Amino acid sequence: MSVSPLRILVVEDEFIIGYALKDRLELYGHRVLDVVASADDAVEAVRTGAPDLVLLDILLDGPRTGIDAALDIRSFSDVPIAYLSGNIHLVNEAETRSTRPLGIYSKPPSDEELVDLCEAAQAARSGSLSAGP
């Protein structure tokens, strides 16, 4: 499947990982709208930037998690969300289920995972796939 360029928001509190993801996604032809580090910044960026995909770290700077951000985002947007975690074994999938993510990926995701994820987001954007496990 050929993927047309997506507008992507990266939510990652580790600067090096966030900008490495940005660089990789832009090499694939996508546009990264921003790299933000907190749940509140993520919610605001979705509200103002209308991304096609949100790559969302679960543990973020500040008192709120990526899951908190996703719950807020779901109150006003159906944008596809994919979680990233450096501790995938600690993720409680039951907590994430209500946010209907495209998936949960270990950091950093492989090139193949990023390509598959972008294809899934493209399908969700075109209405041919519903987000969620």
N, C-alpha and C positions, 0 to 999 in steps of 0.2 A: 504494500500500500504506500502510495506517495503521500507525504504529509505537506500540506501547505503551511506556510509560516504561522506560528502561534505567538500570541502575546503572553509572556510568562512572568509571573511574580515568584521570586525566590525568597523564602522566609527562612533565614539561617543566621544564628547568632555567632557562628564561628566564621570570621571574616574570610579566611583563606578558603574554606570549603564553599562559602557562598559565591565568591568571585570565580572560583574554579568551575563551579556549575554554570555560572553566567557565561564564561568563556566557551565552555563545551557546547552549551545550547546555541550560542550565537554562531559557532562553527557549523552547526547543523542548519543554519539559516533562520532560526527563530529570533524573536525580539524579546529581550529581557527588559521588562518595564522598570524593575527596581530590585534591589536586594535589601531587605529590611530584617531587623533582628528581634523585634518584639511582637507579641500578640496584638497589641493595640495598633502598632504601625501596619501590621498585616491587614487587619480589618479595614483601616482607613485606605490603604493602597488598593484593596479590592473595590471598595466603595467608589473611589475616584478614578481608578485606572482601567476597570473592566477587563481584567485579564481573561485569557482563554484557558489557563491552567495555573494552579498554585502548587508549588513544591514547598511543603510545609514541615519544618523540623518540629518534632514533638516537644523537646525541652528547649525553652527559649530564655533569653534574658528577662528578668523581671518575675513577678509573682504569677503570671498567667502562662499557660502552656499552649502549644500549638492546637491541642484539642479544644481548649477554650476559644481560641481564635476561630477555629472551624465551626464551632457551634454558633458563634456570633455571625459569621459569614453566611451560614445556612439560613439565618433569619431573613436575609434579603437577596441571596444569590444562589444559583445552582452551578456555579463555576466548578469544573472538575478540580478535585484536590487529591494530591498524593502526599502521603506522609513519608518523611525521612527520619531515620533514627540511628544513632551510633550504638544504641543498645537495644536492638530489635527484640532480643529475648525478654526484655522487660515490658514490652508494649502489651497493654491489655486490649485485645481486639474488640472486646465487648464495649469498651469506652469509645472506640473509634467508629463503630458500626453505624451509629445514628447520624454521623456526618457524611455517610455514603462516599467514602474515598475510592479512588481508582485502585489504590493499593497502598501497601506499607513496604518501604524499601530500606535496606541497610545503607548507611552512608559510607563512602560515596557510592551512588548507584553506578553500575557498569554502563558502558556505551550502549550495549544491547538493551538494557533496562530503560535507559533514557529514550532510545528510539521507540521501543514498544510503548512506553508511557505517553510519548507525544502522539503516536498513532491512536492510542485509546482516547486521548483528549480530543483529537481531531474528530474521531467517530462520535464522541459525546457531544461535541460542538455541532455536528451535523445532524444530531438526533438519532443516529443509528445504533447507539449504545447507551444504556442507562448506567450511571456511575453506581458503584457499590459492589461489595463482595457477594 
